[in-house]
Amino acid sequence: MPQAQFLPARRAVYARSRAASLAALTAAALALGGCVSRGGPQTTGSLAGAGASQVEALGKRYEAAPNDKAAALAYAHALRANDQNAQAVAVLEATALRIPKDQEILGAYGKALIDAGRFQQAEEVLTGAHSPDRPDWRILSAQGAAADQQGAHERAQRYYRTALKIVPDEPSVLSNLGLSYALTKRLGEAEAMLRKAARHPNANARVRQNLALVLGLQGKFAEAETIVRQDLPPADAAANVAYLKTMVSQPDRWKAMRGLDGKPARTAQAE
């Protein structure tokens, strides 16, 4: 589900909250598992930005002990939080070569690949991050996010539904499934799924903003703005909804949704 990062300087819907921008519609995000994630289909929670000094310190720790799994994971996590996605991929790729069957490493590597836009490879790597007899709902949500990013929405929805068999009320997975429905223009089902997600006590701003997005796509702008105001100042909420109105009025709004910032949209993912 799942990051999910995941926006340029120009104003876009939810520009102040990258975790729940329109880009969420083609993944982040989707939620990789528990919050991707940062990017688009939501991993749980989101990556918090890491300070330069923290990244540097973790980098030195990793360089001093490149075979230390904990050091590699901590450094890669900080890099992802700092949007240094290519570097995070490089660290985890090297670690995966040293520990080729470690599921925790493969899970982190797959999520980093999603952040970097390498969706097909991410889906392949994530297959090894859990096993059929012991499925991990966070990995399933991340696999769904990767599939949604490739336009394979039916496959993505199967991943999410399987994850929901394990955690029936997990808001990040419900949110990812709702966004996936929206990408296939099943807006009524998307709204119902996102309302269910937003009612959950653990629902975060990303879930609420995704609901507002789907409401806006149906012309329910007043309710969308009310929801956005829960997490943004009134002026920002109004500006975001105004931008959404502009996007919805475009002749090919679906194409616009899939790449607001010139990149594939993302859903939430699990960190």
C-alpha positions as CSV (number, residue, x, y, z in Angstrom):
1,M,0.0,0.0,0.0
2,P,0.8,0.1,1.3
3,Q,4.5,5.4,0.2
4,A,4.3,6.2,0.0
5,Q,6.7,10.6,-1.4
6,F,5.9,11.5,-3.8
7,L,5.7,17.3,-5.9
8,P,7.1,20.1,-7.9
9,A,7.2,23.7,-6.9
10,R,4.0,24.6,-8.9
11,R,0.8,24.5,-6.9
12,A,-1.0,21.2,-7.2
13,V,-3.9,19.6,-5.4
14,Y,-2.6,18.9,-1.9
15,A,0.8,20.4,-2.8
16,R,1.5,21.1,0.9
17,S,1.0,17.4,1.7
18,R,3.0,15.3,-0.7
19,A,1.8,12.2,1.1
20,A,-1.7,12.8,-0.3
21,S,-1.3,14.6,-3.5
22,L,-3.2,13.9,-6.7
23,A,-0.2,12.0,-7.7
24,A,-1.5,9.5,-5.2
25,L,-3.8,8.3,-7.9
26,T,-1.3,6.2,-9.7
27,A,0.2,4.8,-6.7
28,A,1.7,5.6,-3.7
29,A,1.0,6.5,-1.8
30,L,-0.8,3.8,-2.9
31,A,0.1,2.5,0.6
32,L,3.0,0.1,0.5
33,G,1.9,-1.5,3.6
34,G,1.1,0.5,6.5
35,C,1.1,3.9,5.6
36,V,3.8,4.7,0.4
37,S,3.8,6.1,0.5
38,R,5.0,7.8,0.7
39,G,4.4,7.2,-2.2
40,G,1.1,6.9,-4.1
41,P,-0.8,2.8,-3.8
42,Q,0.2,3.9,1.5
43,T,3.3,1.7,3.3
44,T,1.7,2.4,7.4
45,G,2.6,5.9,8.3
46,S,4.8,8.0,6.2
47,L,8.5,8.7,6.0
48,A,9.5,11.8,8.0
49,G,12.1,14.0,6.5
50,A,15.7,13.3,7.7
51,G,18.1,16.1,8.5
52,A,21.4,16.3,6.5
53,S,23.4,15.6,9.7
54,Q,21.4,12.5,10.4
55,V,21.8,11.2,6.9
56,E,25.5,11.9,7.0
57,A,25.9,10.1,10.3
58,L,24.0,7.1,9.1
59,G,26.0,7.1,5.9
60,K,29.3,7.0,7.8
61,R,28.0,4.1,9.9
62,Y,27.0,2.2,6.8
63,E,30.3,2.9,5.1
64,A,32.2,1.6,8.2
65,A,30.2,-1.6,8.2
66,P,28.6,-2.3,4.8
67,N,27.7,-5.8,5.8
68,D,25.7,-4.6,8.8
69,K,22.0,-5.1,7.9
70,A,20.7,-2.7,10.5
71,A,23.1,0.0,9.3
72,A,22.0,-0.5,5.7
73,L,18.3,-0.3,6.5
74,A,18.7,2.8,8.7
75,Y,20.7,4.6,6.1
76,A,18.4,3.7,3.3
77,H,15.3,4.7,5.3
78,A,16.9,8.1,6.0
79,L,17.8,8.5,2.3
80,R,14.2,7.7,1.3
81,A,12.9,10.2,3.9
82,N,15.1,12.8,2.3
83,D,14.0,11.9,-1.3
84,Q,17.4,10.6,-2.2
85,N,15.7,7.6,-3.8
86,A,18.3,6.6,-6.3
87,Q,20.9,6.4,-3.5
88,A,18.6,4.4,-1.3
89,V,18.1,1.9,-4.1
90,A,21.9,1.6,-4.6
91,V,22.4,0.9,-0.9
92,L,19.7,-1.7,-0.7
93,E,20.6,-3.3,-4.0
94,A,24.2,-3.8,-2.7
95,T,22.8,-5.2,0.6
96,A,20.5,-7.5,-1.3
97,L,23.4,-8.9,-3.2
98,R,25.2,-9.6,0.1
99,I,22.1,-11.1,1.7
100,P,20.1,-12.3,-1.2
101,K,17.2,-14.0,0.6
102,D,16.6,-11.7,3.5
103,Q,12.9,-10.7,3.3
104,E,13.3,-7.5,5.3
105,I,16.0,-6.3,2.9
106,L,14.0,-7.2,-0.1
107,G,10.9,-5.5,1.3
108,A,12.8,-2.2,1.8
109,Y,14.5,-2.6,-1.6
110,G,11.2,-3.1,-3.4
111,K,9.7,0.0,-1.7
112,A,12.7,2.1,-2.6
113,L,12.4,1.0,-6.2
114,I,8.8,2.2,-6.2
115,D,10.0,5.6,-4.9
116,A,12.5,5.7,-7.7
117,G,9.8,4.9,-10.3
118,R,11.1,1.4,-11.2
119,F,7.8,-0.3,-10.7
120,Q,8.2,-3.5,-12.7
121,Q,11.4,-4.3,-10.9
122,A,9.9,-3.4,-7.6
123,E,7.0,-5.8,-8.1
124,E,9.5,-8.6,-9.0
125,V,11.7,-7.9,-5.9
126,L,8.7,-7.7,-3.6
127,T,7.7,-11.2,-4.6
128,G,10.7,-12.5,-2.6
129,A,9.9,-10.3,0.4
130,H,7.3,-12.7,1.8
131,S,6.0,-16.2,1.1
132,P,2.6,-17.7,0.2
133,D,2.4,-19.5,3.5
134,R,3.3,-16.4,5.5
135,P,2.0,-13.4,3.5
136,D,2.8,-9.9,4.8
137,W,0.0,-7.4,4.2
138,R,2.4,-4.5,4.0
139,I,4.3,-6.2,1.1
140,L,1.0,-7.1,-0.6
141,S,0.0,-3.5,-0.4
142,A,3.3,-2.4,-1.8
143,Q,3.0,-5.0,-4.7
144,G,-0.4,-3.4,-5.4
145,A,1.1,0.0,-5.5
146,A,3.7,-1.2,-8.0
147,A,1.1,-2.9,-10.1
148,D,-1.2,0.3,-10.1
149,Q,1.8,2.4,-11.2
150,Q,2.1,0.1,-14.2
151,G,-1.6,0.4,-15.1
152,A,-2.3,-3.2,-14.0
153,H,-5.2,-2.2,-11.8
154,E,-7.0,-5.5,-11.7
155,R,-3.8,-7.2,-10.5
156,A,-3.3,-4.4,-8.0
157,Q,-6.8,-4.8,-6.6
158,R,-6.2,-8.5,-6.1
159,Y,-3.1,-7.7,-4.0
160,Y,-5.1,-5.2,-1.9
161,R,-8.0,-7.6,-1.4
162,T,-5.6,-10.3,-0.3
163,A,-4.0,-7.8,2.2
164,L,-7.5,-7.0,3.6
165,K,-8.1,-10.6,4.4
166,I,-5.2,-10.3,6.8
167,V,-6.1,-6.8,8.1
168,P,-9.7,-6.1,7.2
169,D,-9.9,-2.5,8.4
170,E,-6.4,-1.2,7.7
171,P,-7.0,2.3,6.4
172,S,-3.9,2.5,4.2
173,V,-4.9,-0.6,2.3
174,L,-8.5,0.5,2.0
175,S,-7.3,3.9,0.7
176,N,-5.1,2.2,-1.9
177,L,-7.9,0.0,-3.1
178,G,-10.2,3.1,-3.3
179,L,-7.6,5.0,-5.3
180,S,-7.2,2.0,-7.6
181,Y,-11.0,1.9,-8.2
182,A,-10.8,5.6,-9.0
183,L,-8.1,5.0,-11.6
184,T,-10.5,2.6,-13.3
185,K,-13.3,5.3,-13.1
186,R,-15.3,3.3,-10.5
187,L,-15.8,6.4,-8.5
188,G,-18.8,5.3,-6.5
189,E,-16.9,2.2,-5.2
190,A,-13.8,4.4,-4.7
191,E,-15.8,6.8,-2.5
192,A,-17.3,4.1,-0.4
193,M,-13.9,2.5,0.2
194,L,-12.3,5.8,1.1
195,R,-15.1,6.8,3.4
196,K,-14.6,3.5,5.2
197,A,-10.9,4.2,5.4
198,A,-11.4,7.7,6.7
199,R,-13.7,6.6,9.5
200,H,-11.0,4.4,11.0
201,P,-9.4,5.9,14.1
202,N,-5.9,5.5,12.6
203,A,-6.8,7.2,9.3
204,N,-4.2,9.9,8.6
205,A,-4.2,13.0,6.4
206,R,-3.3,11.1,3.3
207,V,-6.5,9.0,3.6
208,R,-8.7,12.0,4.2
209,Q,-7.2,13.9,1.3
210,N,-7.6,10.9,-1.0
211,L,-11.3,10.9,-0.1
212,A,-11.5,14.6,-0.8
213,L,-9.9,14.0,-4.2
214,V,-12.4,11.4,-5.2
215,L,-15.3,13.6,-4.0
216,G,-13.9,16.4,-6.1
217,L,-13.7,14.2,-9.1
218,Q,-17.5,13.7,-8.7
219,G,-18.1,17.4,-8.3
220,K,-18.6,17.3,-4.6
221,F,-16.3,20.2,-4.0
222,A,-17.9,21.7,-0.9
223,E,-17.5,18.4,1.0
224,A,-14.1,17.9,-0.4
225,E,-13.0,21.3,0.9
226,T,-14.4,20.5,4.4
227,I,-12.4,17.4,4.6
228,V,-9.2,19.0,3.3
229,R,-9.6,21.7,6.0
230,Q,-9.0,19.1,8.7
231,D,-5.4,19.0,7.7
232,L,-4.6,22.3,5.9
233,P,-5.2,26.0,6.6
234,P,-8.4,27.4,5.1
235,A,-6.5,29.3,2.3
236,D,-4.5,26.3,1.3
237,A,-7.6,24.1,1.4
238,A,-9.5,26.5,-0.9
239,A,-6.6,26.8,-3.3
240,N,-6.2,23.0,-3.5
241,V,-9.9,22.5,-4.3
242,A,-9.8,25.4,-6.8
243,Y,-7.0,23.5,-8.6
244,L,-8.9,20.3,-8.4
245,K,-11.9,22.1,-10.1
246,T,-9.6,23.2,-12.9
247,M,-8.2,19.8,-13.4
248,V,-11.7,18.2,-13.4
249,S,-12.8,20.6,-16.1
250,Q,-10.1,19.5,-18.5
251,P,-11.1,17.5,-21.6
252,D,-8.9,14.6,-20.5
253,R,-8.9,14.8,-16.8
254,W,-7.9,11.2,-16.4
255,K,-4.6,11.8,-18.2
256,A,-4.1,14.9,-16.1
257,M,-4.6,12.9,-12.9
258,R,-2.0,10.3,-13.8
259,G,0.8,12.8,-14.1
260,L,0.2,16.1,-12.5
261,D,3.9,16.8,-12.0
262,G,5.2,15.1,-15.2
263,K,5.8,11.8,-13.3
264,P,3.6,8.8,-12.7
265,A,1.1,9.4,-9.9
266,R,1.7,7.5,-6.8
267,T,-0.3,5.8,-4.1
268,A,0.5,5.3,-0.5
269,Q,3.0,2.7,0.6
270,A,4.0,1.0,3.8
271,E,7.3,2.2,5.1
